[in-house]
Amino acid sequence: MIYIAAHAAYTGVIKMSKYEDVMKTLDEKMGNKDGLISLATITRSPNAEGKSSPSVRIVDAFYEDGAFYSVTYALSTKMQEIAKNPEVAVCFIDLDTVENFTASGIGENLGWVCDEKNAQIIPKVRAAFSAWYYQVNNEKDKNCCLLRVKMTKGLLNDPHKGIRTEIDFVNKNVFANFISGSWSTFADNNGSSINVKSENDEHTFSGTLVENGFVGANANVSGLIKKMSSLSFKVLGDGNSYSVMLPTNETNKCGGDHFRKVFKTTKDKIETITINIPEDLAQAGFGGQTNFVKKNIWGIQFQMIRLI
């Protein structure tokens, strides 16, 4: 999450615009195969302190379109726990890359595996589990059931690259951090100032701006931003104008005339600023024109300005 302020407080997130891209990534990593996931449920009985306790186990699961499917037994402990409290959590990890996916969701007993309503999904599950499926499952027993975990919120995390992508399966949105390293600041020599405070994924900017002055902050970015088609954030306005810029190798040669979007805030009003990349971006025109090359983005800048 990014907080931006200069005589104002900004609260917002950087949002990848294409939910479908992340869903495709999940399908490539987990789909069409037998995958082992951790499945956590809530025990039916409280502990000695009267509080609910988690219960977790490893299960074979088949992933498709935001849900995991597993064949199990209707009278098992986990299914009884899900019947009482359907809220569950799952975890998948790629042991080669350590990239991992965690999510919360709703568990549901879809009934007997041979029920007509499962006719479309169960052949895919059988195919994924074909190496052992009939050795451990007795489909003649109507307690042989299909469990579906439909995800509501998830996190795709690549710890080695420092990229975390939050997924809202309900509203079909994705949010990702892409700031790499620390922020640097810049200001005129006439008394303007800017301060940056960073904590976890939150970055707060504050300062002052003198007449005809300028202030701003710059950060390097991960490769994630090069895949975005838009970014958005919410602002609590102060009536001043701001620009968000995406510097590229090409604009460096134009005296820092970076591609930008300028937006004016309304005092004490919360607004959402959305920037379509590259449609909403333009150079100011003081340093020479060049083409916008998304793959050569090297940073992001927020700058407070006064429009004449």
Protein Blocks (a to p, Z undefined) as FASTA:
>chain_A
ZZddehiacddddddfblklmmmmmmmmmgoiacddddddddfbdcfkopacdddddddd
ddeehiacddddfkbmklmmmmmmmcdcdddddfknopacddddddddebjfklmklmmm
mmmmmmmmmmmmmmmpcfkbmklccdddddfbdcdddfknopacdddfknopadddfbec
jddddddfeopacddddehjbccddddddehiacdddddddfklmmpcbdcdddddehia
cddddddfklmmnoopacdddddddehiacddddddfklgccehlnopadddfklpcbdc
ddddddZZ
